[in-house]
Amino acid sequence: MRAASTVVAPVLTQTGVNTELKMKILISAAALDRGQSYNPTSSDAYRERMEITTSLMRELIAASPPLPTNLAALDGEWELVFTNVAHGIFRSSPFFLAIQEAYANAGAPDKAELFFKLHELQTCSWGVSKIGRVAQTIDAATGRLYSEFDTNLLSLTVIPILGWFKLLPTFGGCVITASSAALNGDKIDMEVLYTTSRPVPGLSGLRPLPGDLGKQIAQLIWSLKVPVGFVWKLLPWNQGRAPTCSVKLVYFDGDIRIVEDRSGELFLYARPVAPRPLAAKIAEIEGA
């Protein structure tokens, strides 16, 4: 049986390393809602703050301790704290990184940006979807990276002025993308394997029917395992290529790690203060 890493890394073990820079970045990240407050699709609001925070990130990267040489150093759970990527913090998922990689390999990297912009407009407009926790769990022993993001659907469905009641119930869950992972030099190379989901504590899941039948359908939805890697290869425009991607590890000190995608956008992860282990779900979905 394959299980996700049960490593629970201690938090804030390297408080004496680059302390001032990290504090400035974390304060700015909180003020920018992990980077989501700056949205070039809608306006230039917060552009200057984003540029300042990105500059601080570059300073921190330049001051990185020696980078690890094996994936085991990155084992365990990490939460996304900040990114300067446009059009959705969900882009930290290997699934979306693989889309970016596919467009770049086809000689059309600009089309990836258009895809992400349209995806954000379709899923996040009018309160249809809101992204919550974004995290990754790395398990070097099995060569796996599990990427998660919580999505709250229909969280803002009210009619302003006319009333304060919700038209539709809020529901959602956690989307999990499983990938193979290997640290080669300073690059984490990944291949998307499958996508699944799990409930988010306190958030209603999708139950299309009331009663026991609805509960059974909901449980079936949570247990679905979509073979993204297999389906991806069948799509004619992929020409049999696997959904691969890579990010460059540019900073690591045990408490914080920063990776850079192929377009130079940065993703800062930190060890979680309130962990949400993934091992039980992976044991269920990848059981022998």
PyRosetta script that sets phi, psi and omega in degrees:
from pyrosetta import init, pose_from_sequence

init()
pose = pose_from_sequence("MRAASTVVAPVLTQTGVNTELKMKILISAAALDRGQSYNPTSSDAYRERMEITTSLMRELIAASPPLPTNLAALDGEWELVFTNVAHGIFRSSPFFLAIQEAYANAGAPDKAELFFKLHELQTCSWGVSKIGRVAQTIDAATGRLYSEFDTNLLSLTVIPILGWFKLLPTFGGCVITASSAALNGDKIDMEVLYTTSRPVPGLSGLRPLPGDLGKQIAQLIWSLKVPVGFVWKLLPWNQGRAPTCSVKLVYFDGDIRIVEDRSGELFLYARPVAPRPLAAKIAEIEGA")
pose.set_psi(1, 136.1)
pose.set_omega(1, -179.9)
pose.set_phi(2, -98.1)
pose.set_psi(2, 135.3)
pose.set_omega(2, 179.3)
pose.set_phi(3, -135.9)
pose.set_psi(3, 148.9)
pose.set_omega(3, 177.6)
pose.set_phi(4, -67.6)
pose.set_psi(4, 159.8)
pose.set_omega(4, -177.3)
pose.set_phi(5, -55.8)
pose.set_psi(5, 134.6)
pose.set_omega(5, 175.0)
pose.set_phi(6, -99.0)
pose.set_psi(6, 10.5)
pose.set_omega(6, 178.9)
pose.set_phi(7, -64.6)
pose.set_psi(7, 124.4)
pose.set_omega(7, 174.1)
pose.set_phi(8, -112.6)
pose.set_psi(8, 97.2)
pose.set_omega(8, -176.1)
pose.set_phi(9, -75.8)
pose.set_psi(9, 138.2)
pose.set_omega(9, 176.8)
pose.set_phi(10, -64.1)
pose.set_psi(10, 152.5)
pose.set_omega(10, -177.7)
pose.set_phi(11, -97.6)
pose.set_psi(11, 142.4)
pose.set_omega(11, 173.8)
pose.set_phi(12, 57.5)
pose.set_psi(12, 56.1)
pose.set_omega(12, 176.0)
pose.set_phi(13, -92.8)
pose.set_psi(13, -12.5)
pose.set_omega(13, -177.1)
pose.set_phi(14, -121.8)
pose.set_psi(14, 47.5)
pose.set_omega(14, -176.3)
pose.set_phi(15, -68.2)
pose.set_psi(15, -17.4)
pose.set_omega(15, 179.7)
pose.set_phi(16, -89.0)
pose.set_psi(16, -0.9)
pose.set_omega(16, -177.5)
pose.set_phi(17, -99.7)
pose.set_psi(17, 117.6)
pose.set_omega(17, 177.2)
pose.set_phi(18, 51.0)
pose.set_psi(18, 40.9)
pose.set_omega(18, -171.0)
pose.set_phi(19, -58.4)
pose.set_psi(19, -50.0)
pose.set_omega(19, -175.1)
pose.set_phi(20, -63.5)
pose.set_psi(20, -44.3)
pose.set_omega(20, 179.6)
pose.set_phi(21, -62.0)
pose.set_psi(21, -44.9)
pose.set_omega(21, -178.5)
pose.set_phi(22, -64.8)
pose.set_psi(22, -39.6)
pose.set_omega(22, 178.3)
pose.set_phi(23, -62.9)
pose.set_psi(23, -43.2)
pose.set_omega(23, 178.8)
pose.set_phi(24, -61.4)
pose.set_psi(24, -43.0)
pose.set_omega(24, -179.2)
pose.set_phi(25, -66.1)
pose.set_psi(25, -43.5)
pose.set_omega(25, -178.2)
pose.set_phi(26, -66.5)
pose.set_psi(26, -37.7)
pose.set_omega(26, 176.5)
pose.set_phi(27, -63.9)
pose.set_psi(27, -45.6)
pose.set_omega(27, 179.4)
pose.set_phi(28, -66.0)
pose.set_psi(28, -38.2)
pose.set_omega(28, 179.2)
pose.set_phi(29, -62.1)
pose.set_psi(29, -40.6)
pose.set_omega(29, 178.7)
pose.set_phi(30, -65.2)
pose.set_psi(30, -42.8)
pose.set_omega(30, -179.2)
pose.set_phi(31, -66.2)
pose.set_psi(31, -29.3)
pose.set_omega(31, -179.1)
pose.set_phi(32, -95.4)
pose.set_psi(32, 9.7)
pose.set_omega(32, -178.6)
pose.set_phi(33, 52.8)
pose.set_psi(33, 54.2)
pose.set_omega(33, -179.9)
pose.set_phi(34, 63.7)
pose.set_psi(34, 12.9)
pose.set_omega(34, -179.1)
pose.set_phi(35, 108.6)
pose.set_psi(35, -9.3)
pose.set_omega(35, -175.7)
pose.set_phi(36, -72.9)
pose.set_psi(36, -21.5)
pose.set_omega(36, -177.5)
pose.set_phi(37, -65.6)
pose.set_psi(37, -30.9)
pose.set_omega(37, 176.0)
pose.set_phi(38, -89.1)
pose.set_psi(38, 112.8)
pose.set_omega(38, -178.9)
pose.set_phi(39, -131.0)
pose.set_psi(39, 97.7)
pose.set_omega(39, -176.4)
pose.set_phi(40, -64.0)
pose.set_psi(40, -14.1)
pose.set_omega(40, 176.2)
pose.set_phi(41, -65.9)
pose.set_psi(41, -36.6)
pose.set_omega(41, -175.3)
pose.set_phi(42, -99.1)
pose.set_psi(42, -36.8)
pose.set_omega(42, -178.3)
pose.set_phi(43, -170.1)
pose.set_psi(43, 177.7)
pose.set_omega(43, 176.0)
pose.set_phi(44, -96.5)
pose.set_psi(44, 11.3)
pose.set_omega(44, 178.6)
pose.set_phi(45, -58.1)
pose.set_psi(45, 134.7)
pose.set_omega(45, 178.5)
pose.set_phi(46, 72.7)
pose.set_psi(46, 10.5)
pose.set_omega(46, 178.3)
pose.set_phi(47, -58.5)
pose.set_psi(47, -44.9)
pose.set_omega(47, -177.8)
pose.set_phi(48, -62.6)
pose.set_psi(48, -41.7)
pose.set_omega(48, 178.4)
pose.set_phi(49, -63.1)
pose.set_psi(49, -39.9)
pose.set_omega(49, 178.2)
pose.set_phi(50, -63.6)
pose.set_psi(50, -41.8)
pose.set_omega(50, 179.6)
pose.set_phi(51, -64.9)
pose.set_psi(51, -40.0)
pose.set_omega(51, 178.1)
pose.set_phi(52, -64.0)
pose.set_psi(52, -44.9)
pose.set_omega(52, -179.0)
pose.set_phi(53, -65.6)
pose.set_psi(53, -40.0)
pose.set_omega(53, 177.2)
pose.set_phi(54, -63.3)
pose.set_psi(54, -39.2)
pose.set_omega(54, 177.4)
pose.set_phi(55, -62.9)
pose.set_psi(55, -40.9)
pose.set_omega(55, 177.3)
pose.set_phi(56, -64.7)
pose.set_psi(56, -37.3)
pose.set_omega(56, 177.5)
pose.set_phi(57, -62.2)
pose.set_psi(57, -41.8)
pose.set_omega(57, 179.5)
pose.set_phi(58, -64.6)
pose.set_psi(58, -37.4)
pose.set_omega(58, 176.4)
pose.set_phi(59, -63.3)
pose.set_psi(59, -43.0)
pose.set_omega(59, -179.9)
pose.set_phi(60, -64.5)
pose.set_psi(60, -41.8)
pose.set_omega(60, 178.9)
pose.set_phi(61, -59.8)
pose.set_psi(61, -40.9)
pose.set_omega(61, -179.9)
pose.set_phi(62, -65.0)
pose.set_psi(62, -22.0)
pose.set_omega(62, -177.8)
pose.set_phi(63, -103.9)
pose.set_psi(63, 17.6)
pose.set_omega(63, -176.4)
pose.set_phi(64, -64.4)
pose.set_psi(64, 139.9)
pose.set_omega(64, 167.3)
pose.set_phi(65, -62.7)
pose.set_psi(65, 169.8)
pose.set_omega(65, 178.3)
pose.set_phi(66, -53.6)
pose.set_psi(66, 135.6)
pose.set_omega(66, -178.4)
pose.set_phi(67, -75.7)
pose.set_psi(67, 149.2)
pose.set_omega(67, 178.8)
pose.set_phi(68, -66.8)
pose.set_psi(68, 156.6)
pose.set_omega(68, -179.7)
pose.set_phi(69, -109.2)
pose.set_psi(69, -1.2)
pose.set_omega(69, 176.9)
pose.set_phi(70, -140.5)
pose.set_psi(70, 151.9)
pose.set_omega(70, -174.2)
pose.set_phi(71, -65.6)
pose.set_psi(71, -24.6)
pose.set_omega(71, -177.4)
pose.set_phi(72, -58.6)
pose.set_psi(72, -28.9)
pose.set_omega(72, 179.3)
pose.set_phi(73, -64.2)
pose.set_psi(73, -22.9)
pose.set_omega(73, -177.7)
pose.set_phi(74, -97.8)
pose.set_psi(74, 4.2)
pose.set_omega(74, -176.2)
pose.set_phi(75, -53.9)
pose.set_psi(75, 145.9)
pose.set_omega(75, 173.2)
pose.set_phi(76, 105.7)
pose.set_psi(76, -166.1)
pose.set_omega(76, -172.1)
pose.set_phi(77, -94.9)
pose.set_psi(77, 140.1)
pose.set_omega(77, 177.9)
pose.set_phi(78, -135.5)
pose.set_psi(78, 141.2)
pose.set_omega(78, 176.3)
pose.set_phi(79, -113.7)
pose.set_psi(79, 139.1)
pose.set_omega(79, 177.8)
pose.set_phi(80, -71.2)
pose.set_psi(80, 124.0)
pose.set_omega(80, -178.6)
pose.set_phi(81, -104.1)
pose.set_psi(81, -33.4)
pose.set_omega(81, -177.6)
pose.set_phi(82, -160.7)
pose.set_psi(82, 146.1)
pose.set_omega(82, 169.0)
pose.set_phi(83, -148.0)
pose.set_psi(83, 147.9)
pose.set_omega(83, 176.0)
pose.set_phi(84, -99.7)
pose.set_psi(84, 12.6)
pose.set_omega(84, -179.5)
pose.set_phi(85, -72.6)
pose.set_psi(85, 144.0)
pose.set_omega(85, 177.9)
pose.set_phi(86, -88.9)
pose.set_psi(86, 157.9)
pose.set_omega(86, 171.1)
pose.set_phi(87, 64.9)
pose.set_psi(87, 46.2)
pose.set_omega(87, 168.3)
pose.set_phi(88, 111.4)
pose.set_psi(88, 121.0)
pose.set_omega(88, 178.6)
pose.set_phi(89, -73.5)
pose.set_psi(89, -10.2)
pose.set_omega(89, 174.6)
pose.set_phi(90, -63.0)
pose.set_psi(90, -13.4)
pose.set_omega(90, -177.0)
pose.set_phi(91, -68.6)
pose.set_psi(91, -5.2)
pose.set_omega(91, 174.3)
pose.set_phi(92, -72.9)
pose.set_psi(92, -14.4)
pose.set_omega(92, 179.5)
pose.set_phi(93, -68.7)
pose.set_psi(93, 137.4)
pose.set_omega(93, 176.6)
pose.set_phi(94, -56.6)
pose.set_psi(94, -27.5)
pose.set_omega(94, 177.9)
pose.set_phi(95, -60.8)
pose.set_psi(95, -47.3)
pose.set_omega(95, -179.8)
pose.set_phi(96, -75.1)
pose.set_psi(96, -31.4)
pose.set_omega(96, 174.2)
pose.set_phi(97, -64.7)
pose.set_psi(97, -35.4)
pose.set_omega(97, 178.6)
pose.set_phi(98, -68.3)
pose.set_psi(98, -35.4)
pose.set_omega(98, 175.7)
pose.set_phi(99, -63.4)
pose.set_psi(99, -44.0)
pose.set_omega(99, 177.7)
pose.set_phi(100, -60.4)
pose.set_psi(100, -42.4)
pose.set_omega(100, -179.9)
pose.set_phi(101, -64.7)
pose.set_psi(101, -41.3)
pose.set_omega(101, -178.1)
pose.set_phi(102, -64.0)
pose.set_psi(102, -43.6)
pose.set_omega(102, 178.0)
pose.set_phi(103, -63.8)
pose.set_psi(103, -41.0)
pose.set_omega(103, 179.9)
pose.set_phi(104, -64.4)
pose.set_psi(104, -42.1)
pose.set_omega(104, 179.2)
pose.set_phi(105, -65.3)
pose.set_psi(105, -25.7)
pose.set_omega(105, 178.7)
pose.set_phi(106, -86.7)
pose.set_psi(106, 1.6)
pose.set_omega(106, 179.0)
pose.set_phi(107, 78.7)
pose.set_psi(107, 20.6)
pose.set_omega(107, -179.1)
pose.set_phi(108, -134.2)
pose.set_psi(108, 60.3)
pose.set_omega(108, -177.5)
pose.set_phi(109, -61.7)
pose.set_psi(109, -29.3)
pose.set_omega(109, -179.8)
pose.set_phi(110, -65.4)
pose.set_psi(110, -28.3)
pose.set_omega(110, 179.4)
pose.set_phi(111, -67.6)
pose.set_psi(111, -27.3)
pose.set_omega(111, 176.6)
pose.set_phi(112, -64.7)
pose.set_psi(112, -42.6)
pose.set_omega(112, 178.9)
pose.set_phi(113, -63.0)
pose.set_psi(113, -39.7)
pose.set_omega(113, 177.3)
pose.set_phi(114, -64.2)
pose.set_psi(114, -41.4)
pose.set_omega(114, 178.6)
pose.set_phi(115, -59.0)
pose.set_psi(115, -47.7)
pose.set_omega(115, -178.0)
pose.set_phi(116, -65.9)
pose.set_psi(116, -37.7)
pose.set_omega(116, 178.8)
pose.set_phi(117, -63.7)
pose.set_psi(117, -46.3)
pose.set_omega(117, 179.8)
pose.set_phi(118, -66.5)
pose.set_psi(118, -38.7)
pose.set_omega(118, 178.7)
pose.set_phi(119, -61.9)
pose.set_psi(119, -43.2)
pose.set_omega(119, 179.1)
pose.set_phi(120, -63.9)
pose.set_psi(120, -42.8)
pose.set_omega(120, -179.9)
pose.set_phi(121, -63.9)
pose.set_psi(121, -39.0)
pose.set_omega(121, -177.0)
pose.set_phi(122, -73.9)
pose.set_psi(122, -33.2)
pose.set_omega(122, -172.7)
pose.set_phi(123, -100.9)
pose.set_psi(123, -22.9)
pose.set_omega(123, -173.1)
pose.set_phi(124, -111.8)
pose.set_psi(124, -4.5)
pose.set_omega(124, -179.3)
pose.set_phi(125, -74.7)
pose.set_psi(125, 149.2)
pose.set_omega(125, 174.1)
pose.set_phi(126, 56.8)
pose.set_psi(126, 30.1)
pose.set_omega(126, 175.7)
pose.set_phi(127, 71.2)
pose.set_psi(127, 16.8)
pose.set_omega(127, -178.6)
pose.set_phi(128, -64.7)
pose.set_psi(128, -43.6)
pose.set_omega(128, -177.4)
pose.set_phi(129, -142.0)
pose.set_psi(129, 142.1)
pose.set_omega(129, 177.7)
pose.set_phi(130, -133.1)
pose.set_psi(130, 130.3)
pose.set_omega(130, -178.2)
pose.set_phi(131, -85.9)
pose.set_psi(131, 128.6)
pose.set_omega(131, 177.3)
pose.set_phi(132, -101.2)
pose.set_psi(132, -128.6)
pose.set_omega(132, -178.7)
pose.set_phi(133, -61.0)
pose.set_psi(133, 138.1)
pose.set_omega(133, 173.9)
pose.set_phi(134, -125.1)
pose.set_psi(134, 127.8)
pose.set_omega(134, -173.1)
pose.set_phi(135, -149.4)
pose.set_psi(135, 166.8)
pose.set_omega(135, 173.7)
pose.set_phi(136, -138.4)
pose.set_psi(136, 144.4)
pose.set_omega(136, 171.4)
pose.set_phi(137, -122.1)
pose.set_psi(137, 125.9)
pose.set_omega(137, -178.9)
pose.set_phi(138, -109.0)
pose.set_psi(138, 133.4)
pose.set_omega(138, 178.0)
pose.set_phi(139, -128.3)
pose.set_psi(139, 96.2)
pose.set_omega(139, -176.6)
pose.set_phi(140, -65.6)
pose.set_psi(140, -32.3)
pose.set_omega(140, -176.9)
pose.set_phi(141, -61.8)
pose.set_psi(141, -34.0)
pose.set_omega(141, 179.8)
pose.set_phi(142, -106.3)
pose.set_psi(142, -0.6)
pose.set_omega(142, -179.8)
pose.set_phi(143, 63.8)
pose.set_psi(143, 44.7)
pose.set_omega(143, -176.8)
pose.set_phi(144, -124.3)
pose.set_psi(144, 147.0)
pose.set_omega(144, 169.2)
pose.set_phi(145, -129.5)
pose.set_psi(145, 122.1)
pose.set_omega(145, 179.8)
pose.set_phi(146, -108.0)
pose.set_psi(146, 117.7)
pose.set_omega(146, -178.7)
pose.set_phi(147, -103.4)
pose.set_psi(147, 135.6)
pose.set_omega(147, -178.3)
pose.set_phi(148, -129.6)
pose.set_psi(148, 146.4)
pose.set_omega(148, 164.0)
pose.set_phi(149, -145.8)
pose.set_psi(149, 137.3)
pose.set_omega(149, 177.5)
pose.set_phi(150, -86.4)
pose.set_psi(150, 138.2)
pose.set_omega(150, 176.3)
pose.set_phi(151, -126.8)
pose.set_psi(151, 127.3)
pose.set_omega(151, 175.6)
pose.set_phi(152, -102.0)
pose.set_psi(152, 119.1)
pose.set_omega(152, -177.2)
pose.set_phi(153, -100.8)
pose.set_psi(153, 137.2)
pose.set_omega(153, 177.7)
pose.set_phi(154, 59.4)
pose.set_psi(154, 43.5)
pose.set_omega(154, -178.1)
pose.set_phi(155, -80.6)
pose.set_psi(155, -16.1)
pose.set_omega(155, -175.1)
pose.set_phi(156, -126.2)
pose.set_psi(156, 35.5)
pose.set_omega(156, -175.4)
pose.set_phi(157, -87.3)
pose.set_psi(157, 82.6)
pose.set_omega(157, 175.0)
pose.set_phi(158, -133.5)
pose.set_psi(158, 165.7)
pose.set_omega(158, 174.8)
pose.set_phi(159, -105.1)
pose.set_psi(159, 107.2)
pose.set_omega(159, -179.1)
pose.set_phi(160, -57.4)
pose.set_psi(160, 148.4)
pose.set_omega(160, 177.9)
pose.set_phi(161, 71.7)
pose.set_psi(161, -49.5)
pose.set_omega(161, -174.7)
pose.set_phi(162, -72.6)
pose.set_psi(162, -27.0)
pose.set_omega(162, -179.1)
pose.set_phi(163, -178.6)
pose.set_psi(163, 168.8)
pose.set_omega(163, -177.3)
pose.set_phi(164, -115.3)
pose.set_psi(164, 5.5)
pose.set_omega(164, -179.4)
pose.set_phi(165, -82.3)
pose.set_psi(165, 150.1)
pose.set_omega(165, 176.8)
pose.set_phi(166, -82.2)
pose.set_psi(166, 133.9)
pose.set_omega(166, 178.3)
pose.set_phi(167, -75.3)
pose.set_psi(167, -36.7)
pose.set_omega(167, -176.0)
pose.set_phi(168, -134.2)
pose.set_psi(168, 149.2)
pose.set_omega(168, -179.6)
pose.set_phi(169, -73.0)
pose.set_psi(169, 147.7)
pose.set_omega(169, 175.7)
pose.set_phi(170, -84.0)
pose.set_psi(170, 134.6)
pose.set_omega(170, 176.1)
pose.set_phi(171, -147.3)
pose.set_psi(171, 177.1)
pose.set_omega(171, 179.7)
pose.set_phi(172, 162.5)
pose.set_psi(172, -161.4)
pose.set_omega(172, -178.6)
pose.set_phi(173, 178.8)
pose.set_psi(173, -171.2)
pose.set_omega(173, -178.6)
pose.set_phi(174, -109.6)
pose.set_psi(174, 121.7)
pose.set_omega(174, 178.3)
pose.set_phi(175, -91.1)
pose.set_psi(175, 127.8)
pose.set_omega(175, -176.7)
pose.set_phi(176, -117.3)
pose.set_psi(176, 128.0)
pose.set_omega(176, 174.6)
pose.set_phi(177, -115.1)
pose.set_psi(177, 121.1)
pose.set_omega(177, 179.3)
pose.set_phi(178, -98.0)
pose.set_psi(178, 133.8)
pose.set_omega(178, -180.0)
pose.set_phi(179, -137.1)
pose.set_psi(179, 153.2)
pose.set_omega(179, 166.6)
pose.set_phi(180, -74.3)
pose.set_psi(180, 154.2)
pose.set_omega(180, -177.9)
pose.set_phi(181, -148.3)
pose.set_psi(181, 140.1)
pose.set_omega(181, 177.0)
pose.set_phi(182, -147.1)
pose.set_psi(182, 138.4)
pose.set_omega(182, 176.6)
pose.set_phi(183, -94.7)
pose.set_psi(183, 111.4)
pose.set_omega(183, 179.6)
pose.set_phi(184, -116.9)
pose.set_psi(184, 104.1)
pose.set_omega(184, -173.3)
pose.set_phi(185, 67.4)
pose.set_psi(185, -121.0)
pose.set_omega(185, 177.1)
pose.set_phi(186, -104.5)
pose.set_psi(186, 14.5)
pose.set_omega(186, -178.9)
pose.set_phi(187, -111.5)
pose.set_psi(187, 137.8)
pose.set_omega(187, 171.1)
pose.set_phi(188, -98.0)
pose.set_psi(188, 107.9)
pose.set_omega(188, -179.5)
pose.set_phi(189, -92.2)
pose.set_psi(189, 132.9)
pose.set_omega(189, -174.6)
pose.set_phi(190, -132.7)
pose.set_psi(190, 152.8)
pose.set_omega(190, 170.3)
pose.set_phi(191, -135.2)
pose.set_psi(191, 122.9)
pose.set_omega(191, -177.1)
pose.set_phi(192, -68.6)
pose.set_psi(192, 132.4)
pose.set_omega(192, -178.0)
pose.set_phi(193, -106.5)
pose.set_psi(193, -55.0)
pose.set_omega(193, -178.4)
pose.set_phi(194, -158.5)
pose.set_psi(194, 167.4)
pose.set_omega(194, 176.0)
pose.set_phi(195, -125.4)
pose.set_psi(195, 141.0)
pose.set_omega(195, 175.6)
pose.set_phi(196, -144.1)
pose.set_psi(196, -166.3)
pose.set_omega(196, -178.9)
pose.set_phi(197, -153.7)
pose.set_psi(197, 167.3)
pose.set_omega(197, 174.5)
pose.set_phi(198, -151.4)
pose.set_psi(198, 158.7)
pose.set_omega(198, 179.7)
pose.set_phi(199, -66.9)
pose.set_psi(199, 154.7)
pose.set_omega(199, 171.9)
pose.set_phi(200, -104.5)
pose.set_psi(200, 123.8)
pose.set_omega(200, -179.4)
pose.set_phi(201, -53.4)
pose.set_psi(201, 128.0)
pose.set_omega(201, 178.2)
pose.set_phi(202, 88.8)
pose.set_psi(202, -5.5)
pose.set_omega(202, -179.0)
pose.set_phi(203, -115.2)
pose.set_psi(203, 126.5)
pose.set_omega(203, 179.8)
pose.set_phi(204, -64.5)
pose.set_psi(204, 137.7)
pose.set_omega(204, 175.3)
pose.set_phi(205, -88.0)
pose.set_psi(205, 177.6)
pose.set_omega(205, 179.6)
pose.set_phi(206, -76.2)
pose.set_psi(206, 116.6)
pose.set_omega(206, 175.4)
pose.set_phi(207, -127.9)
pose.set_psi(207, 95.7)
pose.set_omega(207, -172.2)
pose.set_phi(208, -67.5)
pose.set_psi(208, -21.7)
pose.set_omega(208, -179.3)
pose.set_phi(209, -133.3)
pose.set_psi(209, 150.0)
pose.set_omega(209, 178.1)
pose.set_phi(210, -75.8)
pose.set_psi(210, 168.6)
pose.set_omega(210, 173.8)
pose.set_phi(211, 77.3)
pose.set_psi(211, -165.4)
pose.set_omega(211, -176.0)
pose.set_phi(212, -64.8)
pose.set_psi(212, -36.0)
pose.set_omega(212, 179.8)
pose.set_phi(213, -63.1)
pose.set_psi(213, -43.1)
pose.set_omega(213, 177.3)
pose.set_phi(214, -61.6)
pose.set_psi(214, -38.9)
pose.set_omega(214, 178.5)
pose.set_phi(215, -64.9)
pose.set_psi(215, -40.6)
pose.set_omega(215, 179.5)
pose.set_phi(216, -65.4)
pose.set_psi(216, -39.8)
pose.set_omega(216, 178.2)
pose.set_phi(217, -64.7)
pose.set_psi(217, -41.6)
pose.set_omega(217, 179.0)
pose.set_phi(218, -60.9)
pose.set_psi(218, -42.8)
pose.set_omega(218, 179.1)
pose.set_phi(219, -63.8)
pose.set_psi(219, -35.8)
pose.set_omega(219, 178.0)
pose.set_phi(220, -65.0)
pose.set_psi(220, -40.5)
pose.set_omega(220, 178.4)
pose.set_phi(221, -61.4)
pose.set_psi(221, -45.0)
pose.set_omega(221, -179.0)
pose.set_phi(222, -64.6)
pose.set_psi(222, -27.7)
pose.set_omega(222, -176.1)
pose.set_phi(223, -90.7)
pose.set_psi(223, -3.5)
pose.set_omega(223, -179.8)
pose.set_phi(224, -63.2)
pose.set_psi(224, 140.3)
pose.set_omega(224, 177.6)
pose.set_phi(225, -127.8)
pose.set_psi(225, 102.8)
pose.set_omega(225, -174.6)
pose.set_phi(226, -87.8)
pose.set_psi(226, 118.1)
pose.set_omega(226, -176.4)
pose.set_phi(227, -77.4)
pose.set_psi(227, 73.2)
pose.set_omega(227, -175.1)
pose.set_phi(228, -56.1)
pose.set_psi(228, -44.8)
pose.set_omega(228, -178.2)
pose.set_phi(229, -58.7)
pose.set_psi(229, -43.3)
pose.set_omega(229, -179.6)
pose.set_phi(230, -66.0)
pose.set_psi(230, -47.9)
pose.set_omega(230, -177.8)
pose.set_phi(231, -65.2)
pose.set_psi(231, -39.9)
pose.set_omega(231, -178.6)
pose.set_phi(232, -54.8)
pose.set_psi(232, -44.3)
pose.set_omega(232, -177.5)
pose.set_phi(233, -67.0)
pose.set_psi(233, -24.1)
pose.set_omega(233, -178.5)
pose.set_phi(234, -80.1)
pose.set_psi(234, -20.8)
pose.set_omega(234, -178.6)
pose.set_phi(235, -68.0)
pose.set_psi(235, 128.2)
pose.set_omega(235, -170.7)
pose.set_phi(236, -59.2)
pose.set_psi(236, -34.8)
pose.set_omega(236, -177.9)
pose.set_phi(237, -73.0)
pose.set_psi(237, -14.2)
pose.set_omega(237, 176.2)
pose.set_phi(238, -87.5)
pose.set_psi(238, -12.3)
pose.set_omega(238, 174.6)
pose.set_phi(239, 51.9)
pose.set_psi(239, 40.3)
pose.set_omega(239, 176.4)
pose.set_phi(240, 79.7)
pose.set_psi(240, -0.1)
pose.set_omega(240, -179.1)
pose.set_phi(241, -74.8)
pose.set_psi(241, 146.3)
pose.set_omega(241, 178.8)
pose.set_phi(242, -79.1)
pose.set_psi(242, 156.2)
pose.set_omega(242, 177.7)
pose.set_phi(243, -78.5)
pose.set_psi(243, 83.6)
pose.set_omega(243, -177.3)
pose.set_phi(244, -105.6)
pose.set_psi(244, 158.0)
pose.set_omega(244, 176.6)
pose.set_phi(245, -163.0)
pose.set_psi(245, 169.4)
pose.set_omega(245, 176.5)
pose.set_phi(246, -152.3)
pose.set_psi(246, 152.8)
pose.set_omega(246, 172.3)
pose.set_phi(247, -129.3)
pose.set_psi(247, 153.4)
pose.set_omega(247, -179.6)
pose.set_phi(248, -97.0)
pose.set_psi(248, 125.4)
pose.set_omega(248, 175.2)
pose.set_phi(249, -77.7)
pose.set_psi(249, 116.1)
pose.set_omega(249, -174.2)
pose.set_phi(250, -115.8)
pose.set_psi(250, -12.7)
pose.set_omega(250, 176.4)
pose.set_phi(251, -152.3)
pose.set_psi(251, 140.6)
pose.set_omega(251, 175.6)
pose.set_phi(252, -159.0)
pose.set_psi(252, 128.6)
pose.set_omega(252, 174.7)
pose.set_phi(253, -135.9)
pose.set_psi(253, 12.3)
pose.set_omega(253, -178.7)
pose.set_phi(254, 98.2)
pose.set_psi(254, -42.3)
pose.set_omega(254, 177.7)
pose.set_phi(255, -90.8)
pose.set_psi(255, -35.2)
pose.set_omega(255, -174.1)
pose.set_phi(256, -132.9)
pose.set_psi(256, 143.0)
pose.set_omega(256, 170.0)
pose.set_phi(257, -135.8)
pose.set_psi(257, 145.5)
pose.set_omega(257, 178.7)
pose.set_phi(258, -125.2)
pose.set_psi(258, 132.4)
pose.set_omega(258, 175.3)
pose.set_phi(259, -121.3)
pose.set_psi(259, 157.6)
pose.set_omega(259, -177.7)
pose.set_phi(260, -125.3)
pose.set_psi(260, 131.0)
pose.set_omega(260, 177.8)
pose.set_phi(261, -84.2)
pose.set_psi(261, -179.6)
pose.set_omega(261, -172.2)
pose.set_phi(262, -67.8)
pose.set_psi(262, -18.9)
pose.set_omega(262, 178.6)
pose.set_phi(263, -94.1)
pose.set_psi(263, 3.4)
pose.set_omega(263, 177.2)
pose.set_phi(264, 90.9)
pose.set_psi(264, 4.3)
pose.set_omega(264, 178.2)
pose.set_phi(265, -78.1)
pose.set_psi(265, 148.4)
pose.set_omega(265, -172.1)
pose.set_phi(266, -111.3)
pose.set_psi(266, 145.5)
pose.set_omega(266, 177.4)
pose.set_phi(267, -131.2)
pose.set_psi(267, 120.4)
pose.set_omega(267, -179.0)
pose.set_phi(268, -105.7)
pose.set_psi(268, 123.8)
pose.set_omega(268, 177.6)
pose.set_phi(269, -114.7)
pose.set_psi(269, 148.9)
pose.set_omega(269, 176.8)
pose.set_phi(270, -133.5)
pose.set_psi(270, 156.1)
pose.set_omega(270, 174.5)
pose.set_phi(271, -64.4)
pose.set_psi(271, 134.7)
pose.set_omega(271, -174.2)
pose.set_phi(272, -74.4)
pose.set_psi(272, 141.4)
pose.set_omega(272, 173.8)
pose.set_phi(273, -77.0)
pose.set_psi(273, -32.9)
pose.set_omega(273, 178.6)
pose.set_phi(274, -121.7)
pose.set_psi(274, 83.6)
pose.set_omega(274, -175.2)
pose.set_phi(275, -62.0)
pose.set_psi(275, 152.5)
pose.set_omega(275, 174.5)
pose.set_phi(276, -132.4)
pose.set_psi(276, 82.7)
pose.set_omega(276, -171.8)
pose.set_phi(277, -56.5)
pose.set_psi(277, 148.7)
pose.set_omega(277, -175.4)
pose.set_phi(278, -109.4)
pose.set_psi(278, -7.5)
pose.set_omega(278, -169.7)
pose.set_phi(279, -56.7)
pose.set_psi(279, -43.0)
pose.set_omega(279, -176.6)
pose.set_phi(280, -63.4)
pose.set_psi(280, -42.2)
pose.set_omega(280, -179.3)
pose.set_phi(281, -65.3)
pose.set_psi(281, -41.8)
pose.set_omega(281, -179.5)
pose.set_phi(282, -68.1)
pose.set_psi(282, -37.2)
pose.set_omega(282, 176.4)
pose.set_phi(283, -62.0)
pose.set_psi(283, -37.1)
pose.set_omega(283, 179.3)
pose.set_phi(284, -68.4)
pose.set_psi(284, -44.4)
pose.set_omega(284, -172.4)
pose.set_phi(285, -84.6)
pose.set_psi(285, -25.9)
pose.set_omega(285, -178.2)
pose.set_phi(286, -112.8)
pose.set_psi(286, 19.6)
pose.set_omega(286, -177.8)
pose.set_phi(287, -58.7)
pose.set_psi(287, 155.2)
pose.set_omega(287, -179.0)
pose.set_phi(288, -61.2)
pose.dump_pdb("model.pdb")
